[in-house]
Amino acid sequence: MGKIAFVFSGQGDQHPGMGAELYEQYPAAARVFELCDSIRPGTKHTCFSGTAEELMETRDTQPCLFAMELAAAAVLRQLGVQPEAEAGFSLGEVAAATDCGFFSLEDGFRLVCRRGELMQREADRCDASMAAVVKLPAETVQELCQKIENVYPVNFNCPGQVTVSGLSAQMPALTAAVKAAGGRAIPLQVKGGFHSPFMAQAARDFEQELRKANIGAGAVPLYANRTGRPYTGDVVGLLSEQICSPVRWEETIRNMIADGADDFIEIGPGRTLTNMIKKINPAVKARTVFEYLEDRKSC
């Protein structure tokens, strides 16, 4: 018998109206949204009625995604779905850490609000952006980045896809180099150069926030972006350093599969992680939370 794994998505899949259906249909989801809205008034409104432009602002994106994701996880748990492993992509790792018990919902939400503010501050200080490079091996992308100043490979997503952060002025050079090498660079819907040295001060400041938090024991193994392996301690270091360090997503998923996970449910508003997992290993089951809920209704 394999293991169910929850994987929480990061920035990029957010969209206007996300979570509204969960709020209307499931009391467990409504409770999460109401609690988050009591801590940060307007969160629910931004999720349900905000514009795409508003949801691209990191200080808004992160708390809104967190609220939607924890609401979705609460629905699954109410239906009796219990994960045996968890991971989250970037901000999704804070959501996963909260869901698996390292933080209370209140503390996790406050932390992600502060994380979004810190990363927005650094994004405002530096005109940087991100792009997904596809159709090239990771080694080739790393070599191309080494030749362009202030451009870094940051998220190793799946075979043939690496996300790059860089100064916006340098990204056209990257796009040209990628095209010449036979690949394609796709701009991402984020404002900032995340998981790169541009976020070093945000990581240091978030570390101080984490040191003030009450950290519990995780109920299930949580796999870290920084290492691709389960946490064995140092929650503060792993969660703060990932802000300015690469996300080792492909390695994370391969390690989860090696440890027995074979049924992945993506907790988030889209299907980015589901698509990545299918590219990493087509033999395992990967579906979004909405696909899971729809399948359950039809049974």
C-alpha positions in Angstrom: 0.0 0.0 0.0 1.4 3.4 -1.0 1.2 6.7 0.8 -0.9 9.8 0.2 1.2 13.0 0.1 -0.1 16.6 0.2 1.9 19.0 -1.8 1.2 22.7 -1.4 1.7 25.1 -4.3 3.6 28.4 -4.5 3.1 31.7 -6.2 2.1 31.7 -9.8 -1.2 29.7 -9.8 -3.2 32.4 -7.9 -6.3 33.7 -9.7 -9.3 35.9 -8.9 -12.1 34.0 -7.1 -9.8 31.3 -5.7 -11.3 29.5 -2.7 -14.8 30.9 -3.1 -16.3 27.6 -4.0 -14.6 25.9 -1.1 -15.9 28.7 1.3 -19.4 28.3 0.0 -19.6 24.5 0.1 -17.5 23.4 3.0 -17.8 24.7 6.6 -14.2 23.5 7.4 -12.9 25.8 4.6 -15.1 28.7 5.8 -13.7 28.4 9.3 -10.1 28.8 8.0 -11.0 31.8 5.8 -12.8 33.5 8.7 -9.9 33.0 11.0 -7.4 34.3 8.5 -9.6 37.3 7.8 -9.9 38.1 11.5 -6.1 38.3 11.7 -5.6 40.1 8.4 -8.9 41.8 7.3 -9.5 41.8 3.6 -7.8 38.5 2.9 -11.1 36.8 2.0 -12.2 39.7 -0.2 -8.9 39.7 -2.1 -9.1 35.9 -2.7 -12.7 36.0 -3.8 -13.0 39.5 -5.5 -9.5 40.8 -6.0 -8.0 41.5 -9.4 -5.3 39.5 -11.0 -3.0 42.5 -10.6 -3.7 42.7 -6.8 -3.0 39.0 -6.4 0.4 39.4 -8.1 1.6 41.6 -5.2 3.6 39.3 -3.0 2.4 40.9 0.2 -1.1 39.9 -0.9 -0.4 36.7 -2.8 1.2 34.8 0.0 -1.5 35.2 2.7 -4.2 34.7 0.2 -2.7 31.5 -1.2 -2.0 30.3 2.4 -5.6 30.8 3.4 -6.9 29.0 0.3 -4.5 26.1 0.7 -5.1 25.5 4.4 -8.9 25.8 3.7 -8.6 23.1 1.1 -6.5 20.9 3.4 -9.1 21.3 6.1 -11.7 20.0 3.7 -9.7 16.9 2.9 -9.1 16.2 6.5 -12.8 16.6 7.3 -13.5 14.0 4.6 -11.1 11.6 6.3 -8.1 12.1 3.9 -4.9 11.9 6.0 -1.5 12.5 4.4 1.5 10.4 5.3 4.0 12.9 3.8 3.9 16.6 2.9 5.9 19.1 1.0 5.3 22.6 -0.3 6.8 24.7 -3.1 8.3 27.9 -1.8 5.5 29.7 0.2 3.7 26.3 0.0 6.3 25.0 2.4 5.0 27.3 5.1 1.5 26.1 4.4 2.7 22.5 4.6 4.6 23.1 7.8 1.4 24.5 9.3 -0.8 21.7 8.1 1.6 19.0 9.4 1.7 20.7 12.9 4.9 22.7 13.2 2.7 25.9 13.6 -0.8 26.6 14.7 -3.0 28.0 12.0 -2.9 31.4 13.6 0.9 31.4 13.9 1.4 30.0 10.4 -0.8 32.7 8.9 1.0 35.5 10.8 4.3 34.1 9.6 3.3 33.9 6.0 1.9 37.5 6.2 5.3 38.6 7.4 7.1 36.5 4.9 5.1 38.2 2.1 5.9 41.6 3.4 9.6 41.0 3.7 9.9 39.5 0.2 7.8 42.3 -1.2 10.2 44.8 0.4 13.2 43.2 -1.3 11.3 43.0 -4.6 10.6 46.7 -4.4 14.2 47.4 -3.8 15.5 45.5 -6.8 14.0 45.3 -10.3 14.2 41.5 -10.7 11.9 38.9 -12.3 11.7 35.2 -13.0 11.3 33.0 -16.0 10.7 29.2 -16.5 13.3 27.8 -18.8 12.0 24.7 -20.7 13.3 22.2 -23.1 16.9 22.3 -21.7 18.7 20.1 -19.2 19.3 21.7 -15.8 23.1 21.6 -16.4 22.7 23.7 -19.6 20.6 26.3 -17.8 23.2 26.5 -15.0 26.0 27.1 -17.6 24.0 29.8 -19.3 23.3 31.6 -16.1 27.0 31.5 -15.1 27.7 33.6 -18.2 25.2 36.4 -17.4 25.8 38.6 -14.4 23.0 38.7 -11.7 21.0 35.8 -13.2 20.6 32.6 -11.1 19.0 29.1 -11.6 16.7 28.9 -8.6 14.0 26.3 -8.9 14.8 22.8 -10.2 11.2 21.8 -11.0 11.2 18.7 -13.2 13.0 17.3 -16.2 13.4 20.0 -18.8 12.2 22.9 -16.6 14.3 25.2 -14.4 13.2 28.5 -13.1 15.6 31.4 -13.2 15.7 34.7 -11.2 17.6 37.7 -12.5 17.7 41.5 -12.8 15.0 42.4 -15.2 17.6 44.3 -17.4 19.5 41.0 -17.8 16.6 38.8 -18.6 16.5 39.6 -22.4 20.1 38.3 -22.6 19.0 35.1 -20.8 16.0 34.7 -23.2 18.3 35.1 -26.2 20.9 32.6 -24.8 18.2 30.1 -24.0 16.7 30.4 -27.5 20.1 29.9 -29.1 20.6 26.8 -27.0 17.3 25.3 -28.2 15.1 26.2 -25.3 12.4 28.7 -24.4 12.2 31.2 -21.5 8.6 31.9 -20.2 8.1 34.9 -17.9 6.4 34.1 -14.7 3.5 36.0 -13.1 5.5 37.1 -10.0 7.2 40.4 -9.1 10.6 39.7 -7.7 13.7 37.5 -8.0 12.8 34.9 -5.5 15.0 32.1 -4.2 18.1 34.1 -5.2 20.7 36.3 -3.5 18.3 39.2 -4.1 16.2 37.8 -1.1 19.1 37.4 1.3 18.0 40.2 3.7 14.4 38.9 3.7 15.7 35.5 4.7 17.7 37.0 7.6 14.7 39.0 8.8 12.3 36.0 8.5 14.7 33.9 10.5 14.2 36.4 13.4 10.4 36.1 13.0 10.6 32.3 13.1 12.7 32.4 16.3 9.8 34.1 18.0 7.3 31.4 17.0 6.1 28.4 18.9 7.3 25.4 16.9 5.6 22.1 17.5 6.4 18.6 16.3 5.4 17.6 12.8 2.8 14.9 12.7 4.1 13.5 9.4 7.4 13.8 7.5 7.8 17.3 5.8 10.2 17.5 3.0 12.3 20.6 2.7 12.9 22.8 -0.4 16.4 23.4 0.8 17.5 19.8 0.9 14.8 17.7 -0.8 14.7 15.5 2.3 12.5 15.3 5.4 13.1 17.8 8.3 15.1 16.3 11.1 15.3 19.6 13.1 16.4 23.2 12.4 12.9 24.3 11.2 14.0 27.9 11.6 17.1 27.5 9.3 15.4 25.5 6.6 12.3 27.7 6.4 14.3 31.0 6.4 17.2 29.9 4.1 14.7 28.6 1.4 13.7 32.2 0.7 17.1 32.9 -0.9 18.1 29.3 -1.9 17.0 27.1 -4.8 13.9 24.9 -4.5 15.0 21.3 -5.2 11.5 20.2 -6.2 12.4 17.3 -8.6 14.8 15.9 -6.0 12.1 16.3 -3.3 9.4 14.4 -5.3 11.9 11.6 -6.2 12.8 11.2 -2.5 9.1 11.2 -1.5 8.4 8.5 -4.1 11.4 6.5 -2.9 10.0 6.7 0.6 6.7 5.2 -0.5 4.5 8.1 -1.6 2.6 7.3 -4.7 -0.7 9.3 -4.5 0.0 13.1 -4.6 -2.8 15.6 -4.0 -1.9 19.2 -5.0 -3.3 21.7 -2.5 -3.6 25.0 -4.3 -5.7 26.8 -6.9 -4.0 25.3 -10.0 -2.2 22.3 -11.3 1.4 23.3 -11.7 2.8 20.8 -9.2 0.5 18.0 -10.6 2.0 18.6 -14.0 5.6 18.6 -12.6 5.0 15.4 -10.7 3.7 13.6 -13.8 6.8 14.6 -15.7 9.1 13.5 -12.8 7.4 10.1 -12.6 4.4 9.2 -14.7 3.8 6.0 -12.8 2.5 7.7 -9.6 -0.9 9.2 -9.2 -1.0 13.1 -9.1 -4.2 15.2 -9.1 -5.4 18.5 -7.8 -7.5 18.9 -4.7 -10.4 19.9 -7.0 -10.0 16.8 -9.1 -10.0 14.7 -5.9 -13.2 16.3 -4.6 -14.9 15.9 -8.0 -13.9 12.3 -8.1 -15.3 11.8 -4.6 -18.6 13.3 -5.6 -19.0 11.0 -8.5 -18.4 7.9 -6.5 
